[in-house]
Amino acid sequence: MRAILLISSLIPGLGPILLGRIYRGLLLLVLGGGGWAFLAAGSTVWAGPDRWQAQWSGSVVALIATLISVRWTLRLTSDERRSAIRKRVERALDDAQRCYLRGRMARARIALDSGLTQDERDIDLLFLDWQVARKLGDSSRARRSRRLLRRYDLDEKWLWELQREEATRGG
């Protein structure tokens, strides 16, 4: 997967966009695409003595945007970053579970929010978020967490529990 992301980041901004960094990726895509377009225009359409300047400036902007895109993709997919995120998610889950068991639902929600900002696809966080949202009476958040849980729980770790709860309580 990392190789595919690195190859796709040769198109300036596409790697960061695929990794969820939408605004940064779009900025790189606009800058890099503009640079490549300027280079193409300078090579095919542009006429006159300043043609080389258009080609040179377009290629410099495009290459810089491409290098930044590749560097960001490398940094975002590094093993160190992924393990650091995993540790933060596990810490947030532990804190949320402790707070949930002690009846501190507001504090559990804060811990869940911090974990879900790190990894919005973590099924354990989503399951606990669904439970906490139901306890707090936040039905829209509970529906969202349940929908995401169904989407990302590919191993069906929580499916039985989810179906049981829905059958007894009606969702």
ROROTOR-166272 format. One record per residue (C-alpha): residue number from 0; x negated, y, z negated; residue in one letter. Coordinates in pm, 1 decimal. Each point is the difference from the previous one (the first is absolute). Example, Ala and Ser with C-alpha at 12.3 -4.5 7.8 and 13.67 -1.06 7.14 Angstrom:
BEGIN
<site 0 <-1230.0 -450.0 -780.0> 'A'>
<site 1 <-137.0 344.0 66.0> 'S'>
END
This chain:
BEGIN
<site 0 <0.0 0.0 0.0> 'M'>
<site 1 <-284.0 238.5 -80.4> 'R'>
<site 2 <-152.9 -52.9 344.6> 'A'>
<site 3 <329.6 85.1 168.6> 'I'>
<site 4 <31.5 316.1 -207.5> 'L'>
<site 5 <-355.5 102.4 84.4> 'L'>
<site 6 <55.2 -57.5 370.3> 'I'>
<site 7 <325.4 194.4 -10.6> 'S'>
<site 8 <-173.2 287.9 -178.6> 'S'>
<site 9 <-203.7 58.9 315.4> 'L'>
<site 10 <311.7 183.1 109.4> 'I'>
<site 11 <-43.4 298.2 -231.8> 'P'>
<site 12 <239.9 -21.0 -293.5> 'G'>
<site 13 <166.1 -331.3 83.9> 'L'>
<site 14 <-182.8 -198.6 -270.2> 'G'>
<site 15 <95.1 241.0 -280.5> 'P'>
<site 16 <359.7 13.4 129.6> 'I'>
<site 17 <25.7 -379.5 -11.2> 'L'>
<site 18 <-137.8 6.7 -355.5> 'L'>
<site 19 <270.2 243.4 -112.8> 'G'>
<site 20 <-196.6 324.3 15.5> 'R'>
<site 21 <249.7 151.6 242.5> 'I'>
<site 22 <-79.1 372.4 -20.1> 'Y'>
<site 23 <-377.2 -38.2 7.9> 'R'>
<site 24 <30.9 -246.2 284.9> 'G'>
<site 25 <229.4 228.5 198.4> 'L'>
<site 26 <-242.6 288.5 -45.3> 'L'>
<site 27 <-284.1 -214.2 132.4> 'L'>
<site 28 <220.6 -127.1 282.0> 'L'>
<site 29 <84.2 353.7 110.5> 'V'>
<site 30 <-360.4 121.0 -26.0> 'L'>
<site 31 <-150.9 -305.8 163.8> 'G'>
<site 32 <266.1 -20.6 268.8> 'G'>
<site 33 <-48.5 367.0 76.3> 'G'>
<site 34 <-374.2 -52.1 24.6> 'G'>
<site 35 <35.7 -295.4 234.0> 'W'>
<site 36 <254.5 194.7 209.0> 'A'>
<site 37 <-237.3 296.7 17.7> 'F'>
<site 38 <-279.8 -233.2 110.8> 'L'>
<site 39 <222.7 -157.8 267.0> 'A'>
<site 40 <116.3 340.0 122.8> 'A'>
<site 41 <-356.5 123.9 12.9> 'G'>
<site 42 <-102.9 -304.7 198.6> 'S'>
<site 43 <283.3 -7.2 253.1> 'T'>
<site 44 <195.8 325.2 16.8> 'V'>
<site 45 <-229.7 271.0 -124.8> 'W'>
<site 46 <-192.4 189.9 264.4> 'A'>
<site 47 <-259.0 264.6 -53.4> 'G'>
<site 48 <-329.4 61.0 -168.8> 'P'>
<site 49 <133.0 -63.6 -353.5> 'D'>
<site 50 <110.4 -355.7 82.0> 'R'>
<site 51 <-282.3 -156.0 -203.7> 'W'>
<site 52 <104.4 203.5 -304.3> 'Q'>
<site 53 <351.7 -144.0 12.6> 'A'>
<site 54 <-137.6 -351.5 39.7> 'Q'>
<site 55 <-253.6 44.1 -277.4> 'W'>
<site 56 <236.6 162.5 -252.3> 'S'>
<site 57 <277.0 -252.8 74.6> 'G'>
<site 58 <-233.9 -294.8 -45.7> 'S'>
<site 59 <-145.9 140.3 -322.8> 'V'>
<site 60 <344.4 57.1 -155.5> 'V'>
<site 61 <121.0 -343.7 114.3> 'A'>
<site 62 <-309.7 -182.0 -126.1> 'L'>
<site 63 <9.7 175.5 -337.3> 'I'>
<site 64 <369.2 -87.5 -42.5> 'A'>
<site 65 <-71.9 -360.8 99.3> 'T'>
<site 66 <-291.1 -28.7 -243.8> 'L'>
<site 67 <209.9 144.0 -282.9> 'I'>
<site 68 <279.6 -244.3 83.9> 'S'>
<site 69 <-237.4 -298.4 -4.9> 'V'>
<site 70 <-161.9 117.5 -323.6> 'R'>
<site 71 <335.5 44.8 -176.1> 'W'>
<site 72 <114.0 -340.2 118.0> 'T'>
<site 73 <-321.0 -159.1 -129.0> 'L'>
<site 74 <41.5 172.0 -335.3> 'R'>
<site 75 <370.5 -84.5 -32.7> 'L'>
<site 76 <-56.7 -368.4 79.8> 'T'>
<site 77 <-313.9 -54.5 -206.3> 'S'>
<site 78 <-6.6 -286.2 -249.7> 'D'>
<site 79 <-98.1 233.3 -285.0> 'E'>
<site 80 <300.8 223.5 61.1> 'R'>
<site 81 <237.3 -295.8 27.2> 'R'>
<site 82 <-126.8 -153.5 -325.2> 'S'>
<site 83 <23.2 335.5 -180.2> 'A'>
<site 84 <360.7 38.7 118.1> 'I'>
<site 85 <76.5 -356.9 -110.4> 'R'>
<site 86 <-136.0 77.0 -350.3> 'K'>
<site 87 <208.0 317.1 -27.4> 'R'>
<site 88 <311.8 -186.4 113.8> 'V'>
<site 89 <-58.1 -278.9 -253.5> 'E'>
<site 90 <-55.0 255.1 -276.2> 'R'>
<site 91 <322.3 181.1 93.5> 'A'>
<site 92 <190.1 -330.1 6.9> 'L'>
<site 93 <-132.7 -99.6 -343.1> 'D'>
<site 94 <94.1 339.2 -143.3> 'D'>
<site 95 <346.4 -13.2 158.5> 'A'>
<site 96 <63.5 -352.2 -130.7> 'Q'>
<site 97 <-104.4 98.9 -351.2> 'R'>
<site 98 <225.7 303.5 6.3> 'C'>
<site 99 <289.1 -200.0 146.7> 'Y'>
<site 100 <-25.1 -263.1 -272.8> 'L'>
<site 101 <-6.8 269.4 -268.4> 'R'>
<site 102 <305.2 170.5 148.1> 'G'>
<site 103 <-182.7 311.5 117.3> 'R'>
<site 104 <160.4 18.0 342.2> 'M'>
<site 105 <-101.8 357.0 83.6> 'A'>
<site 106 <-364.4 -79.2 -72.1> 'R'>
<site 107 <29.7 -322.3 200.9> 'A'>
<site 108 <129.9 200.2 295.6> 'R'>
<site 109 <-297.7 235.6 -20.2> 'I'>
<site 110 <-240.4 -295.4 0.4> 'A'>
<site 111 <187.5 -157.2 291.3> 'L'>
<site 112 <-14.8 324.1 196.7> 'D'>
<site 113 <-376.0 19.5 -47.6> 'S'>
<site 114 <-39.1 -360.0 114.6> 'G'>
<site 115 <231.7 35.7 297.6> 'L'>
<site 116 <-187.4 305.6 122.9> 'T'>
<site 117 <-308.2 -221.4 20.0> 'Q'>
<site 118 <174.8 -295.6 166.7> 'D'>
<site 119 <362.0 42.9 101.7> 'E'>
<site 120 <18.6 -364.0 115.2> 'R'>
<site 121 <-90.7 -171.8 -327.1> 'D'>
<site 122 <285.8 -238.8 -66.0> 'I'>
<site 123 <-54.4 -23.3 -375.0> 'D'>
<site 124 <22.0 378.2 -32.4> 'L'>
<site 125 <306.8 6.9 224.5> 'L'>
<site 126 <174.6 -269.5 -202.1> 'F'>
<site 127 <-64.8 177.5 -328.9> 'L'>
<site 128 <98.0 332.0 157.2> 'D'>
<site 129 <330.0 -157.2 104.8> 'W'>
<site 130 <59.4 -119.6 -357.0> 'Q'>
<site 131 <-92.3 334.4 -158.4> 'V'>
<site 132 <210.4 198.2 247.3> 'A'>
<site 133 <300.3 -219.2 -77.4> 'R'>
<site 134 <-50.6 44.8 -375.5> 'K'>
<site 135 <-22.4 378.5 44.1> 'L'>
<site 136 <309.0 6.2 221.9> 'G'>
<site 137 <-183.2 126.3 309.5> 'D'>
<site 138 <188.6 -204.8 257.8> 'S'>
<site 139 <-156.4 163.4 307.8> 'S'>
<site 140 <-350.9 -76.2 -120.8> 'R'>
<site 141 <104.2 -352.8 -95.4> 'A'>
<site 142 <139.3 -56.8 351.5> 'R'>
<site 143 <-317.7 137.4 156.5> 'R'>
<site 144 <-223.2 -220.5 -215.3> 'S'>
<site 145 <215.5 -304.6 70.5> 'R'>
<site 146 <-9.6 67.7 375.0> 'R'>
<site 147 <-379.4 41.7 -3.3> 'L'>
<site 148 <-37.3 -309.3 -216.1> 'L'>
<site 149 <196.0 -205.2 250.3> 'R'>
<site 150 <-215.6 137.4 283.2> 'R'>
<site 151 <-341.1 -55.7 -158.6> 'Y'>
<site 152 <55.5 -315.5 -206.9> 'D'>
<site 153 <-104.8 -231.1 282.9> 'L'>
<site 154 <-91.4 -287.1 -234.4> 'D'>
<site 155 <341.9 33.2 -163.9> 'E'>
<site 156 <-154.8 31.9 -346.3> 'K'>
<site 157 <291.9 200.6 -137.4> 'W'>
<site 158 <274.1 -106.9 240.7> 'L'>
<site 159 <165.5 -249.3 -234.9> 'W'>
<site 160 <5.4 250.4 -285.4> 'E'>
<site 161 <129.0 271.4 230.8> 'L'>
<site 162 <283.2 -219.9 128.3> 'Q'>
<site 163 <89.9 -113.3 -351.6> 'R'>
<site 164 <18.5 355.8 -130.1> 'E'>
<site 165 <205.2 110.7 298.0> 'E'>
<site 166 <242.6 -289.6 -44.9> 'A'>
<site 167 <55.0 70.6 -372.0> 'T'>
<site 168 <5.9 380.4 13.6> 'R'>
<site 169 <93.8 72.9 358.0> 'G'>
<site 170 <-327.3 171.8 97.1> 'G'>
END
